[in-house]
Amino acid sequence: MSDKKISSSRKHHLKSLMLAIAKSLLEQEVKDIEVERKRYMSETCQPLSLPGSMQALQELCRELHHKIDVTDEERYDLEMKVNKCAKEIEDLNIKVIDLKGKFKKPVLRKVRMSADQMLGALLGSKHKVSLDLRANLKQVKKEVKEEDKELRDVGDWRKNIEDKSGMDGRKKMFETEA
């Protein structure tokens, strides 16, 4: 059927048939709902029989008022349960939103521990070997630089300043710079 194209008149005919079938199904559904409603009402509600005497009418009214009170209490109880559940749901939603929010990171304190204490804390009682991390470090000897030697030769800084004070000191200072 996909190879052949349907003519527009055939297409309109099929469309009108589908609409007619849908209309009849909807009408049937409405009739079924009405029949179900009548059946339910006949089962649940008894036909009203009005008694002729005044006393019987008053008794009927009392009975109806009592039934109304019972159903109103049930409605109130159910309404309170629904409100309570709605409040709990709202509180839980607020908690979920709070948990999804940003957390403040706690301030971390500096802890001084030796390597043995750290391994003991991490591994617990299994750790028995003590480590000396300083033993594994490389030994580096300081080399004395030439600049350091010159500084040592200069000696006391006060003496150096006294030499440069006055006009003679200024003259020496310019001579050494040039």
Rosetta blueprint (number, residue, H / E / L):
1 M L
2 S L
3 D L
4 K L
5 K L
6 I L
7 S L
8 S H
9 S H
10 R H
11 K H
12 H H
13 H H
14 L H
15 K H
16 S H
17 L H
18 M H
19 L H
20 A H
21 I H
22 A H
23 K H
24 S H
25 L H
26 L H
27 E H
28 Q H
29 E H
30 V H
31 K H
32 D H
33 I H
34 E H
35 V H
36 E H
37 R H
38 K H
39 R H
40 Y H
41 M H
42 S H
43 E H
44 T H
45 C L
46 Q L
47 P L
48 L L
49 S L
50 L L
51 P L
52 G L
53 S L
54 M H
55 Q H
56 A H
57 L H
58 Q H
59 E H
60 L H
61 C H
62 R H
63 E H
64 L H
65 H H
66 H H
67 K H
68 I H
69 D H
70 V H
71 T H
72 D H
73 E H
74 E H
75 R H
76 Y H
77 D H
78 L H
79 E H
80 M H
81 K H
82 V H
83 N H
84 K H
85 C H
86 A H
87 K H
88 E H
89 I H
90 E H
91 D H
92 L H
93 N H
94 I H
95 K H
96 V H
97 I H
98 D H
99 L H
100 K H
101 G L
102 K L
103 F L
104 K L
105 K L
106 P L
107 V L
108 L L
109 R L
110 K L
111 V L
112 R L
113 M L
114 S L
115 A H
116 D H
117 Q H
118 M H
119 L H
120 G H
121 A H
122 L H
123 L H
124 G H
125 S H
126 K H
127 H L
128 K L
129 V L
130 S L
131 L L
132 D L
133 L H
134 R H
135 A H
136 N H
137 L L
138 K L
139 Q L
140 V L
141 K L
142 K L
143 E L
144 V L
145 K L
146 E H
147 E H
148 D H
149 K H
150 E H
151 L H
152 R H
153 D H
154 V H
155 G L
156 D L
157 W H
158 R H
159 K H
160 N H
161 I H
162 E H
163 D H
164 K H
165 S L
166 G H
167 M H
168 D H
169 G H
170 R H
171 K H
172 K H
173 M H
174 F H
175 E H
176 T H
177 E H
178 A L
